[in-house]
């Protein structure tokens, strides 16, 4: 059984760089909608070391971004409560 990793002391913020030119996952849904999804790393924290291996342990804070790329016209409804498809 693995020993749980317990942070020792205060987490340390670690600087980082990333490849910002790519990273979008394009999803083509069965209903014809196309969406893009991207995970943006907002912070990296070193929280301690694994007691079993001595390797550093990091916590990564992320934010997800979703964009509609294409939506079939028949799926678009009138704004408001009606929910009637736009014709």
N, C-alpha and C positions, 0 to 999 in steps of 0.2 A: 504494500500500500504506500502511495506517495505521501510525503510529508507536505502539509500545506505551506505555502509561501506566505510568511508574515512580513509585511514591510518593516524595515528597521530604520527608525528616524523619519525625517521629513522627506517626501518625494523631491527629486531634483529635476527641474525642467531641463530638457536636452534640446539644443538647436537641431534643425534638420533642413534638408533640401529635397525636392522631389521633381519628377518629370511632369511638368505641367502642360506639355503639348498633347498628351494622350490621356487615357484614363476613363474615357466614356465607354460604357457597356450599352450597346443598342439592343433593345428587346422588341421583336416583332410579335405582337400578340395575335392569337387565333381570330380575333374579331377585326383584324386589319389595322389596329392602332399600332403606331411605332412610338416608343418612348426611349429616352436616353437616361442613364443613371450613372452617377459619379460619386465616389466617396472622397471627401476632402479631409485631410489630416489637419486638425487645428492645434494639436499639442502632443508632445511626447514627454513622458515622465519616467525617470528611472526610479523604481520603487524599492530596490534592494537586490539581493542575490539569492538564487535558488540554493537552499541548504544542501541539496543532494549533489549538485554539479558545480556549484560556485559561479554559474553563469549569471550575468545580469538579467534582471526582470524589468520589463518596460510596460507601462500602460499607455495606450494610444487613444487619444480622443479624436472622434471623427464626426463629420456631418454629412448627411446624404443629400444630394441634389437630384431632382427628377424634372425632366423637361418633356413635354409632349412635342413630338416631331411631326406626326401626321395622325389625324383622327378622321375616319370615314364620316362623310356628311350625315349618313343615316343614324349615327350614334350621338350627334349633337342635338341637345334639347334646348327649348326656349329658356332664357334666363328666368329665374323666379321659381315659384312653387309648382307651376303647371306640369312641368316634365313632359310636355308635348314635343315630339320631334319637330325640328325645323324643316319646312318644306320649301 
